[in-house]
Structures are given as C-alpha cells and as structure tokens.
Amino acid sequence: MNFYNNVGKMGLGSRLRRLGELLSEQASLVYGLYDVALQPKWFPVFYALSGGEEKSITQIAEEIGHSHPSVSTIVKEMLKNNVVTESSNKGDGRKNYVKLSDKGRSINERIQPQYQDVNAAIERAMAETQYNIWKAVEEWEFLLNQQSLFKRVESEKKRRESKDVQIVPYADEYQAVFKKLNEEWITTYFTMEETDYKSLDHPREYILDRGGHIFIALYKGQAVGTCALIKMQDSTFELAKMAVSVAAKGKGIGWLLGNAAIQKAKELGATKLYLESNTILKPAIALYHKLGFKKIIGVPSPYDRCNIQMELTL
C-alpha cells in the first residue's frame, strides 16, 4: 500500500483495477463454494440472459454497459463451455442471437442461493465501512460521464500552462511575429489578400494610429499569439488578427487574448465588438461563442474568406 500512499490520487485507476482484480479472485472462490461453473467476468452477460429470452450481442452490450468486442469475446468463451447457445436471426442473417443453454439454465437455478448469500455478505461488509463504495462508484460514473477524466486533465493542463502566459501591448519589435503568426494560419486555410498585407506589414499605421490596439501573448517570454482591436465607426471595435502558434495550442492563449481585448474595449468606452471569420475554423468559432459573440448579418466584408460575422454587446 506504500505505493498508493506515495503516488496519491494519480493512482486511482490502478488502485480501482487492483480492487477489481482482488474481488474477481475472491469471486472465483465463491463460485467454487457453490459448485457453479461460471467465471466472474461472464457474470454480467449471464445475468442479462438469465430471464430466458435470447438477445443479440449489441443488446447485451447496451444493457450491461460493455463494449461490443468485449461481450463478443465473453460469449465465445461461454459458447465453448456450453453455457449459451447461438442462432442466426431469421429476419437478418448477419445478426446472431444467444440465450442460455440447458446447462446455463441449470446453473441459473443453482446460483440463486449464491446470489442471496453474496448480497448479504456485501451488505454486512458495507455496514463495517465508513464510506458507501456503491454510492461512490455511482457518483464517479456520473461525474466521468458528464466530463471525462481526459477533459478534466486537459483543463488542468491548460490552467497550469496559462499561468506562464503574459499578454502585453504591441511594440515595433513584434511586427515580424505579428505578421508571421497571422500569415501562418491564413495560408493554411486560405489565401493572403490585399487587406491582410496592409494591416500586417504596417500595423502601426493601419491599426494603432487609427485608434486601435494590438496584443501580444508571451509564453515563457516567447511571442506565441496575437490579436487586434481595430477602430470602426462610433463606439464599435473589430476583434481581428487573432492567431496562436500551433506549438502553443491548448494553453488557453486564445481565451486570454480575447478577454484582454474585451477588457480594453470596455476601457475605451466601446459598446460593441465585431468580428469576421469562417465556419471551417471550428475551434475559433467555438472560442468566439465562449467569449459571448453571437452570429449577425453585417455589412459586406472586404475579405473573400469571410462567411460568418459575429458581434458582442458590451
């Protein structure tokens, strides 16, 4: 147990697997005690068939929450041991159905006392524990169905790495990287246009001197992302030129840049933020929705690649 004490909660999966293996080992002894010719891993399939009706592999898999290949493997083992029988579906020859064999039905009759004793033994064991493992497992299954462990770890990774991100105002030393980052994503999906060259080659004249702002994202001191606020008519700014290096994806940099731009727009007294994009850029569109932008029908865009316009009311 020292291993689990040392590794902590990172070893949750391994510890649960160890507990599962321990229970399976002891369950094998229980089956022997009642002279029941079943393997513990067969039990979910066996129980699903114990009502007497025949079922397809897909039906069983859905009922017990196992994968189709897993159920298929178990059924093959049970067929080999004559616990179930298999037959083709008359309406669909591609689908096979299984049901308990004579041997399986005999086991089902003899296993009933075992069910009673095992259930009673587990109830007594749970009464000796401080925490109800059954309810805890149900709760964890619910939580992981709501958001997978992968997504939870991904969020923590993003949260940790975002602490090393710094959003700074534009300086002339960033002109080359401002152009490079935007040129990279544009040429990956589209073609550079005349308006792109104007703003990327001359950001100070085209954006800053006209009342706009440019933000640079630094990750551990290296410029890896950028976005701009371009002054439009009245109290509206355009959120534009957002780009993040492929090498820095997944660190929440787009979110930090977007929020920095929104905060700056509010400080400038803006009432609306406007942007243009393309629906093939799914992560970008998802980010804009997360920031609060809504799809609108705006004025004609100077960019051929634009097929969606969005707006945020501040």
N, C-alpha and C positions, 0 to 999 in steps of 0.2 A: 504493500500500500504506500510505501515511501515514494514510489514513482509518481503516483497520482497526487500526493501531497506536494511534491516538488513542482510538477508540471502545472498544477492548478486546473482551472476550468477549461484550458485548451484541450485537456484530455477527456472532455465529456463524452465524445463519440466513442473513444477507445474504452472508457470505463463502462458505458452502457453495453458495448459489444461484449466486454468481459462478463458483465452481469447476465447478458443473454446466453452466453456460452455456458455459464455456471448453471443457469436454470435448465438449459437443454440437457446438460449432462445428468442432472438430478431427475429430470423428467423421464429420461431413458430408463432409469432405475425404477421409477414409478410404474411405467408401462410393464416392466418385468414383474413387478409385485402383483399385478392383476392379470398376468399372462395374456397381455394384449399385444398382438403382433403389429404394432404401429411404430413409426419413427416420429419423434416430436415435430420435425419440420413438415410432416404430412398433415398434421392436425387441422390447420385452417381449411385445407381442401376437403379433408374427410368430413369435417363438421358441416361444411357448406353442402355436402351431398347426403348428409345423414337424414334429411327429410324424405328421401326416397326418389325425388324427381331427378331426371337427367338434365345436365347443364353443359353448355359449351365452355371451352377454356376462357373465352372472353367474359362470359357471365360470371364464372368463378373468380377471375382476376378482379373484376369490378366489385364483386361482393366482399372479398377479403382484403382488398387494397394492395394486392401484389401485382408485379408486372406480368404481362402475358408470357414471356420466356420462362420466368420463374415457375409459374403454375404449370406450364407445359412440361418442364423438367420433372416436377414432382409427380404429375400424372403418369409420365412414362415409368417412373420408379414404382408407382402403385400398380400400374398395369402388369409390370414384370413380376410383382408379388401377388397378383391375382386379387387385389383388394378392390379394384374397379374394373368395369368393362367399358369398351368403346364401340360406338356405332356411328355410321355416317348419317347425316341429316337428309331425309328424303327430299326435302324442298331445295336443299343446297348441298350438293355433293362435296363441296370444298370445305364444309364445316363439320367437324366431328363432335359428338356429344358423349359425355361419360356419366356413369352412375355407379353406385356401389354394386359389387358382385355379391353372390351368395355368401362368400367369405366376409366381404365388407359388412353386409347386413348382420351377420353373426357377431362380428366384432362390435358393431353398434349396440347390440343387445347387451353384450357382456361388459361394455365400457361404462354403462350408466352408474354403477356403484362407484367407479373410479371418479367420475365427474363430481359426485356428491362429496366424496372424501377430499379430493383436491381442493374444491371450492371452500370447504370447511377449514382445511389446513391453511389456506391462504388468508382467509378471514381472520383466523387466530393469529397468524404471523403479523398481519397488518395492525391488529389491535395492540401488538407489542411495539410498534414503531411510533415515532413522534410525527412523522410526515406520511401522508397518504400517497403512496407511489402511483396508484391507479389514477388519481385525480391529477397528479403532477404530470404524468405522461400525456393525459388528455389535453392538459393546458399547453404543454410544449408542442404537441402535434398541431394544435390550433394556431399557436404563435408562428410556427415554421410554415404553415400553410398560408398565413397572412403575409409573411415576408420570410423568404428563405434565409438560411444561415449565410449563403454566399452573398446575398444582397446586404445583409447586416454587416458582414465583414467588409464588404466593398464600401459601405457608408463610413465605417470607422477609419478605413484606409484614407478615404477622401478627406475626412475631418482632420486626421493627423497631418497629412501632407499639406492641407490648405493653410496650416499654421506657419508654413515656411514660404507662403505666397505674400508678396507685398505689392500693392497697387500704388504706382507713382505717376505723377503728371509727366507729360511728354517733354522731352528735351531734344535738341537737334541731334544729339549723339545716337538717338534711337530711330532716326529716319530710315536707315538701311534695314533694320529689323522690322520696322513698321511695314515697309513695302514687302519685304521677303515673306513675312507670315501671311499677309493677305494674298500675295501672288501665288503662294503655295496652294492655298485651298481653292482659289478661283480657278487656276489652271487644272486642278484635279478634276473638277466637275464641269467647268465652263471655259469660256474664252475671255481673256482680258479685253476690256472695252475702253474707249477714249476717256470716259469719265473716271475710270479706275486710275489711269495714268496721271490724270490731273491731280487727284487727291493724294495718291501715293508718292508721286515724285515731288509734289510741292505741298506737303501737309500744312506748313505754316501759313502760306498764302491762301490756300483753298479752304482750310478749316479753322485754324486758330485766329488768324487776323479778321475773320468774319464773325467772331463771337463764339466759336466752337471750342471744344476741348478734346484732348486725346489722352487716353490712359494706357499705361504700360504695366503688364503683370510681370513681376520678377519672381522666379522660383529659385531660392537659394542664391540670389544675386544675378541670375541669368534671365534675360528678357525672353519670355516664352508665350506671351499673349498680349493682345491689344484690342481696343475698341475706341470709338469716337462718338462725340456728340456734335452734330452739325446743326448750326442755327438755321431755322426755317422762318417762315413768316410769323408775326405776332409772338405768342408765347409757346411755340412748339419747337422741339428739337428732334432731329432724326438720330436714332441709335444706328450707327453704321460701322463698317470696317472692323467687325469683331472677328478675331482669328486667334486660335490657340495652336501652338506647335503640337504635331502628332505625338512627339516624345513626352509631352506634358499632359496628355489627355487623362481624364479620370481623377483629377486632383481638385475639381470644383472651381477651376480658374474662370470658366465662362460665367458661372454664377456670381463670383466675386467681382468680375469686371462689370457685369450687368447691374449689380447692386450699387457699385461705385458710380456708374453713370446715372442711375436713377436718383441717387442722393445728390449728386452735383446738379442735376436738372432742377430738383426741388429748391436747392440753394439759389439757383438763378431765377427762380420765380416761374419756371415753366409750368404749364397746365397740362400739357400732353407730350408724350413721346411717340414717335412714329418710326416704323422700320419696314424694310423691304427684304424679301428672302425668296427661297424656292422650296417647294414642298418635298423635293428629294433629299433635302438636308434635314432628315428626321430628328437627329439629336438637337440641332439648333432650334427647330420649331418647338420641340418639347421644352427646351430651356426658356424660350420666349413665353410660352404658356405658363410655365412655372413662375416666371417673373411678373405675370399678370397681364400680358398683352393679349388682345382679342383681335380676331380677323375683321378687317373692314374692306370696303371698296373705296379706294382712294383715287387720286389723280393719276394720269398715265405716268409710268416710270421711265426714266432715261436709260434703264438697264434692260437689255433683251432677256436676261436670265430671270428677271423678277416675275413670279406668278402668284405671289401672295403678299398682301400688305397688312400690317398689324398696328395696333395703337394701344397705348396705355394712358389712362386718365390719371393724373397725379392729384 
